[in-house]
Amino acid sequence: MLAVLASYRTLLGKKGAMAITGAALFFFLIGHLLGNIQIFFGPEHLNNYAAFLKSTGEVLWLLRAGVLACFLLHIYSSLLVTVANQQARPQGYAAKRSLETSAAARTMIYTGSMVLLYVIYHLMMFTFLRTGPGYSPHDVYRNVVLSFQQPAISAVYIAAMLLLGAHLFHGAWSMAHTLGLSGPGYKPWRRMVGPAVAAAIVAGYISIPVAVLAGWVR
């Protein structure tokens, strides 16, 4: 434990923590999406899936606690790394740095912050049932459809997913690089596969409000 804490005090340790927690959140997003797309198979499938999750009791809460811990550590580490980079970067190289990095890379801290705000709103709506057009704790399918039938709610969701996509686009590359997939043989994965998977995740999430607004899911 002491060795881990000592490693975290270094910049490399903080980047490693960002990569590991980012990977955990990346796979959580995939798992969450696989659950969400049960909506395309009808009310029974999605409600049964939700009931199964609730039936796991403490396991579900442990999973939620783990995801929350990863989220908080990811954010905290990213803030520390951002501050360290700003302190280490000479002002004279600002223009050159902007040319060498993508817009997604330069806005990681902002896209991440906005996604966090949306996650809080999303939890209040679908987990704690505190916001939205009215919900039943036992009919998740109805809750989702009622929400996304509201154009404003769907628009906010889609915008948040696009921001998530921008974050994942660079995050997938950076995560792979930090975790050691930095050799020439891994370059195609970092440059193509990672962003392609990120795009597929975002498209999957966005397909749900689009399907509801189009009347395909109702």
C-alpha positions as CSV (number, residue, x, y, z in Angstrom):
1,M,0.0,0.0,0.0
2,L,2.8,2.4,0.9
3,A,4.5,1.6,-2.4
4,V,1.3,2.4,-4.3
5,L,0.9,5.7,-2.4
6,A,4.5,6.6,-3.1
7,S,4.1,5.8,-6.8
8,Y,0.9,8.0,-6.9
9,R,2.9,11.0,-5.7
10,T,4.8,10.9,-9.0
11,L,3.4,12.3,-12.3
12,L,3.7,8.9,-13.9
13,G,1.8,7.4,-11.0
14,K,-1.0,9.8,-11.4
15,K,-1.2,9.1,-15.2
16,G,-1.2,5.4,-14.4
17,A,-4.2,5.9,-12.0
18,M,-6.0,7.9,-14.7
19,A,-5.4,5.1,-17.2
20,I,-6.5,2.3,-14.9
21,T,-9.6,4.1,-13.7
22,G,-10.3,5.2,-17.3
23,A,-10.1,1.6,-18.5
24,A,-12.5,0.5,-15.7
25,L,-15.0,3.2,-16.6
26,F,-14.6,2.4,-20.3
27,F,-15.7,-1.2,-19.8
28,F,-18.4,0.0,-17.4
29,L,-19.8,2.1,-20.3
30,I,-19.8,-0.9,-22.5
31,G,-21.6,-3.1,-19.9
32,H,-24.1,-0.3,-19.2
33,L,-24.9,0.1,-22.9
34,L,-25.5,-3.6,-23.3
35,G,-28.0,-3.3,-20.5
36,N,-29.6,-0.2,-21.9
37,I,-30.2,-1.5,-25.4
38,Q,-32.5,-4.1,-23.9
39,I,-35.1,-1.4,-24.6
40,F,-35.1,-2.4,-28.3
41,F,-36.4,-5.9,-27.3
42,G,-39.5,-4.5,-25.5
43,P,-40.7,-3.6,-22.0
44,E,-40.3,-7.1,-20.6
45,H,-36.7,-7.4,-21.5
46,L,-35.6,-4.1,-20.1
47,N,-37.7,-4.4,-16.9
48,N,-36.5,-7.9,-16.3
49,Y,-32.9,-6.7,-16.7
50,A,-33.6,-3.9,-14.2
51,A,-35.3,-6.3,-11.8
52,F,-32.3,-8.6,-12.0
53,L,-29.9,-5.8,-11.1
54,K,-32.0,-4.8,-8.1
55,S,-32.1,-8.5,-7.0
56,T,-28.4,-8.5,-6.6
57,G,-28.7,-6.2,-3.6
58,E,-25.4,-5.5,-2.0
59,V,-23.5,-6.6,-5.0
60,L,-25.1,-3.8,-7.1
61,W,-24.2,-1.2,-4.4
62,L,-20.6,-2.5,-4.3
63,L,-20.4,-2.2,-8.0
64,R,-21.8,1.4,-7.8
65,A,-19.4,2.2,-5.1
66,G,-16.5,0.9,-7.2
67,V,-17.6,2.9,-10.2
68,L,-18.0,6.0,-8.1
69,A,-14.5,5.5,-6.6
70,C,-13.0,5.1,-10.1
71,F,-14.8,8.2,-11.3
72,L,-13.6,10.3,-8.3
73,L,-10.0,9.1,-8.6
74,H,-10.0,9.6,-12.3
75,I,-11.2,13.2,-11.9
76,Y,-8.8,14.0,-9.1
77,S,-5.8,12.5,-10.9
78,S,-6.7,14.4,-14.1
79,L,-6.8,17.6,-12.2
80,L,-3.4,17.0,-10.6
81,V,-1.9,16.0,-14.0
82,T,-3.4,19.1,-15.7
83,V,-2.0,21.4,-13.0
84,A,1.4,19.7,-13.2
85,N,1.5,20.0,-17.0
86,Q,0.6,23.7,-16.8
87,Q,3.3,24.4,-14.3
88,A,5.9,22.5,-16.3
89,R,5.0,24.0,-19.7
90,P,6.9,27.1,-20.7
91,Q,4.6,29.8,-22.0
92,G,6.7,30.3,-25.1
93,Y,5.6,26.8,-26.4
94,A,1.9,27.3,-26.1
95,A,1.3,27.8,-29.8
96,K,3.5,24.9,-30.8
97,R,1.7,22.6,-28.3
98,S,-1.7,23.5,-29.7
99,L,-0.5,22.5,-33.2
100,E,0.7,19.1,-32.0
101,T,-2.4,18.0,-30.1
102,S,-6.0,17.5,-31.1
103,A,-9.0,19.5,-30.0
104,A,-10.2,16.4,-28.0
105,A,-6.9,16.3,-26.1
106,R,-6.9,20.0,-25.3
107,T,-10.4,19.9,-24.0
108,M,-10.3,16.7,-21.9
109,I,-10.7,18.5,-18.6
110,Y,-13.7,20.4,-19.9
111,T,-15.5,17.5,-21.6
112,G,-14.9,15.4,-18.5
113,S,-16.3,18.1,-16.2
114,M,-19.5,18.5,-18.3
115,V,-20.0,14.8,-18.5
116,L,-19.8,14.6,-14.7
117,L,-22.5,17.2,-14.4
118,Y,-24.7,15.2,-16.8
119,V,-24.0,12.0,-14.8
120,I,-25.4,13.7,-11.7
121,Y,-28.5,14.8,-13.6
122,H,-28.9,11.4,-15.1
123,L,-28.7,9.6,-11.7
124,M,-31.3,12.0,-10.3
125,M,-33.6,11.2,-13.2
126,F,-33.2,7.4,-13.6
127,T,-31.7,6.1,-10.4
128,F,-33.1,8.3,-7.6
129,L,-36.3,9.3,-9.6
130,R,-36.1,12.9,-8.4
131,T,-36.4,14.7,-11.8
132,G,-38.2,14.2,-15.0
133,P,-41.8,13.9,-16.3
134,G,-42.9,11.3,-13.7
135,Y,-41.7,7.8,-13.0
136,S,-42.6,4.4,-11.6
137,P,-39.9,2.6,-9.6
138,H,-41.0,-0.7,-11.2
139,D,-41.3,0.2,-14.8
140,V,-37.9,1.3,-16.2
141,Y,-39.1,1.0,-19.8
142,R,-41.9,3.5,-19.2
143,N,-39.5,5.9,-17.4
144,V,-37.0,5.9,-20.3
145,V,-39.7,6.4,-22.9
146,L,-41.5,9.2,-21.0
147,S,-38.2,11.0,-20.6
148,F,-36.9,10.7,-24.1
149,Q,-40.3,11.7,-25.6
150,Q,-39.4,15.2,-24.2
151,P,-37.2,16.8,-26.9
152,A,-35.3,18.9,-24.4
153,I,-34.3,15.9,-22.3
154,S,-33.3,14.0,-25.4
155,A,-31.3,16.9,-26.7
156,V,-29.4,17.3,-23.4
157,Y,-28.7,13.5,-23.4
158,I,-27.4,13.5,-27.0
159,A,-25.2,16.5,-26.3
160,A,-23.8,14.8,-23.3
161,M,-23.0,11.7,-25.3
162,L,-21.2,13.7,-28.0
163,L,-19.1,15.3,-25.2
164,L,-18.5,11.8,-23.9
165,G,-17.4,10.7,-27.4
166,A,-14.9,13.6,-27.6
167,H,-13.5,12.6,-24.2
168,L,-13.3,8.9,-25.1
169,F,-11.8,9.7,-28.5
170,H,-8.5,10.9,-27.0
171,G,-8.9,9.0,-23.7
172,A,-8.8,5.6,-25.5
173,W,-5.5,6.5,-27.2
174,S,-4.0,8.0,-24.1
175,M,-5.1,5.1,-21.9
176,A,-3.5,2.5,-24.2
177,H,-0.3,4.6,-24.4
178,T,0.0,4.9,-20.6
179,L,-0.7,1.2,-20.0
180,G,2.2,0.3,-22.2
181,L,0.6,-0.2,-25.6
182,S,3.0,2.3,-27.1
183,G,5.1,0.3,-29.5
184,P,4.9,0.6,-33.3
185,G,2.8,-2.6,-33.4
186,Y,0.1,-1.0,-31.3
187,K,-0.1,2.2,-33.2
188,P,-3.1,1.0,-35.4
189,W,-5.0,0.0,-32.3
190,R,-4.4,3.3,-30.6
191,R,-5.2,5.4,-33.7
192,M,-8.1,3.4,-35.1
193,V,-9.6,0.7,-32.9
194,G,-9.8,2.8,-29.7
195,P,-11.6,5.7,-31.4
196,A,-13.8,3.4,-33.4
197,V,-15.0,1.6,-30.2
198,A,-15.6,5.0,-28.6
199,A,-17.7,6.1,-31.6
200,A,-19.7,2.8,-31.4
201,I,-20.4,3.4,-27.7
202,V,-21.6,6.9,-28.3
203,A,-23.7,5.8,-31.3
204,G,-25.3,3.0,-29.2
205,Y,-26.3,5.4,-26.4
206,I,-27.6,8.1,-28.8
207,S,-29.7,5.5,-30.7
208,I,-32.0,5.1,-27.7
209,P,-33.4,8.7,-27.5
210,V,-33.4,8.9,-31.4
211,A,-35.5,5.7,-31.5
212,V,-38.0,7.1,-28.9
213,L,-38.3,10.4,-30.7
214,A,-38.8,8.7,-34.0
215,G,-41.6,6.5,-32.5
216,W,-39.7,3.3,-33.1
217,V,-39.7,2.7,-29.3
218,R,-42.8,3.7,-27.4
